[in-house]
């Protein structure tokens, strides 16, 4: 039974380690999504930088007005920078480059760069310098905005040089050597769990001349390619019309992503600025409502989204209980696909199952798996999770469609137990039922929850069906099993834990 929704939690990541601002080129990744529609393929290259610098005169404006001011009256240039302070500075910085390819010719049709002023947007490949067919992009010092040329880049014209960008031909960041495929379905991506993080990527949240904030929200959507298709083909489509090649044709998606990856020149004063997300997470702390919840060393790509590293994550670890478990040659999200089928034995419950032996610690545990029925059909499937002493059991029936989807059950396990067991019933938990289903990426996770205080009590965020509920304003604590219409919600759920 759902528990009522509590107020949103404000989450931020804060720099802790002294070397964060310098970045780590060796660990750097570009996080790539690949979509197909009709004759075109869209590829998004998301780029992460640990730090965004200031935007004022001291970085070298390059404009006639700005250079004259700083040359004739350097004290005035310094005063302007001193007054401006850290305008533009923020922890965590996401940038991106996107390309659209014609499938028939294999050629790049359009290139998008995240930049400032009129440079931001789509440009034909002919407007770029190229190297072996790849677009060459220049990353500006401090802001990391992307440009087509090296040199001065006007951000705010006719402002005496204030806030302009500078690019040069510094260190080459060849994205083809740093590709990590994410896909567009970030909510179910178990290879890169951090993509579901919905807080701020840094601790900066200030109002000023530039209204500086660390970026927030998810960065892996399909809407950009849908918009491009609609603008160029005069069609009205939905995100569901786009084929996610990372999910369905991983090898092809990887080939496309590496073949067409841009070459980026970092500024010579920032040779190591980009990094991978896991490298960054290892060096920050997480605050919830301005209270440190995870210290440096506790933040990881799993804990940042309320989970532990999987205790079980491979269907090859499952055994057969009157069912067959057969590996296929297919992959889903780069995970092996398995066919789970009943054996035709009547009168028996048929399943595949696996166990994990460890001491439970009164936490919420989640069993999840991606499932798909045969094309054109639907299949009843039951998932079951219980402790090995069989004192606490949760199970749920699902109608699995012929489209890949993540299915999950979870509950809180109290008391002392020696482990958990997971079950997949490919034709439902009904004796004699027959059928089969395709499965990938089965996982058992411990939910590592954030907490907050509402109405004087401590609450934990998770999707459990246990515990009491609380209205968003904390005005009503509801008995277990009772949720009023005025404060129920199918989004975020909370269970009460004694403060």
C-alpha positions, 0 to 999 in steps of 0.5 A: 500500500502506498504511503503519502508523499512528503515534502521534496528533499533538497540535495546538493553535492559539495566539493571536499577534496582539494584537487577537485577543481583541477579535474582528471582527464585520465578518468574522463568520460563522455556519456552518450545517448544514441537514438534513431528515427527514420533516416536519421540518427541523433547522438548526444555527448554529455561532458562533465567538468568538476568546476566552473570558473569566474567570468570577468576581466581577469581571464583576459577579455580580448576585446578592444575596450576590455584590453584598453581598460586593463592596459591603461588602468590595471587597478580599475580592471582589478577593482572590477574583478574584486567587486564581481567576486566569484560571479559565474563560479559554481561547482559541477558543470555539464556541457554537451555536443550533439550530432545528427547523422544521415543513415544512408550517407553516413555523413553528419548533417548537423552539429549542436554545441552548448555555448554562450550568446549566438554560438549556442545551437545547431550548425552545419558540419561545414561551419566547423574545422574537421579532422578525419570527418570529426567536428573540432570543438574548442572548450573555453577556459573556466566556462567550458562553453563549446565554440567552433573556433580558437580565440576570443568568443563574445558572450556579451557584446559591447560590454567593455570586454566583461564576461567574454570567453577564450578558447585555444588549441590546448590539450586534445580531448579525443572523445572517441577514446572516452565513450560511455553509453548511457541510453535515454532511459536513465530511470532504469539504467543499472550500469550507471545508476547515478544518472537518476540523481535529481539533486544539484551537481554542486553546492553553489546556489547564489543570486548575483549578476549571473544568478550562479547555480550548480546545475540540477536535474537529469541530463539524458533525455530524448526530447532534443532529438524529437525536437530536431526531427519535428523541425526538419521533417515537419512531423509530430512525434513523441519520445516513444517513436524514437528507437534507443539504440543503446538499449536495442543495438548496443554494438551498433550504438557504440560504433556510431558513437565512436566513429562520429565523436567530436575532437575537443581542444581544452584550453591550455590553462586547463589541461585536465579539467574534465573528469568522470562522474565516479571520480567526482563523486569520490571527492564530494559530500552530499547534503540534504536540506543543508545537513551533511548526509553522506561524507566524503568517501560515502558518496558513490554512484550507488549511494547518491541514488539511495542504493548500495552496490548490487548484492546480486546482479547476474541471472547466471547466479539463478537456479531452476525450480521446475523452469528452464533458464537459457542464455540467448545471443541478445543483449539489452543495455549491454546485459545478457538476455535470458529466456525463462520458461516453464517446463510443462510440469503440471501441478507445480509452482515453476520459477527460477531463484537465487539467494544471497547470504549476509546479515540483514540490518533492518534496511529496505531491500529491492529486487529488480529485473528487466523483463519482456514478453514474446512479440505481440503478447503479454505474460503474467509474471510474479516476483517474490522476495523473502528472508531465508527464515521465511518470516518476511515475504513480499511478492507482486504480480506483473503483466509483462508486455513485449517492450523492455521494462524494469520491474521491482519489489521491495520491503524492509526486513527487520530482525535478525536474518541470514540472507534473502531469496529472490524468485521469478515465476515466468507464468505467475505464481499459479500451479500449472501455468505455462509460459515464458519471458525474457529477462536481463539485469536482475539485481538485489540492492540495499536502499541507502536512504536519505532522511529528513524531519517532518512534524518532529519525526524522522522520515526515510525516502524509499519506495517501500509499501510498509510503514506510516505515511505523512502529508506533504506539510507534515500535518497528519501522520497516518496509520499504516495502511491508511492514505487519505485522498488529500495527500496520497501520491504515486511519486515519492514515498516515505516510511517513518523511522524513530528519530 
